[in-house]
């Protein structure tokens, strides 16, 4: 296990089997304090299984996991005293009012709901709605209430499984902004998602999981830097000869005066080439997480994951 004071979550070689089904395959990763960490993968990749292990709800088959310095299985009660956990919306009590549900969650946490009002305001859940019973709530309203219940007591660690499921886009952006404020105020956020845009907008670091195994982990910008940029150039007098031979450039499309290229990390050889040719327009676009993510899932030969296993 990594001996890191600032590691809020520390997972080493965690495996989980359900009979012959391998749900997690040797997962190893560290979530640093004061970060928003995204656990990214499609449905069925093992994201919820790992979260349940971290919460002490299920026992891993092998490996070790600590949360806030406590063993997730043998000392999970002490860890959960410092955690905010997103309960699934259908796990709320339909006969309670919104206020009653939030008060109940606050009593369980043992801490005052100091963030309640700011979360309700950001999620646009008003007094009229909170006086109604949850049985009258829409899916989105139940999700808003569950998010408030998870974070209202200012937890040291906030664990969120698909947090924006059911939220409309404007409320989703408002919640993402709220997560950044929580991080800046000292809360570490660990969130699973299959929404690439959400992870790109929100997270500082990300682990990509496929079929129960981590295939990449690192800072968002560092992962993007491993992949080429897309460059589009419009020339004044047509595409010059020799552009295919520029170091780091792969031409992917030509159309009259316009050429589209994939560019490896160093842009200087391309700039030196362009200096000798009249250019009308140039656009450099960094890789998006969508491209990085799909590259992990589409590569079949020679790919090894973060644990050194062939994927």
Buried (B, 14 or more C-beta within 10 A) or exposed (E): BEEEEEBBBBBBBBBBBEEEEBBBBBBBBBBBBBBBBBBBBEEEBBBBBBBBBBBBBBEBBEBBBBBBEBBBBEBBEBBBBBBBBBBEBEEBEEEBBBBBBBBBBBEEBEBEBEBBEBBBEBBEBEEEBBEEBBEEBEEBBBBBBBBBBBBBBBBBBBBBBBBBBBBEEEBBBBBBEBBBEBBEEEBBBBBBBBBBBBBBBBBBBBBBBBBBBBBBBBEBEEBBBEBBBBBBBBBEEEBBEEBEEBEBBEBEEBEEBBBBBBBBEEBEBBEEBBEEBEEEEEEEEEBBBEBBBEBBBEEEEEBEBBBEEEB
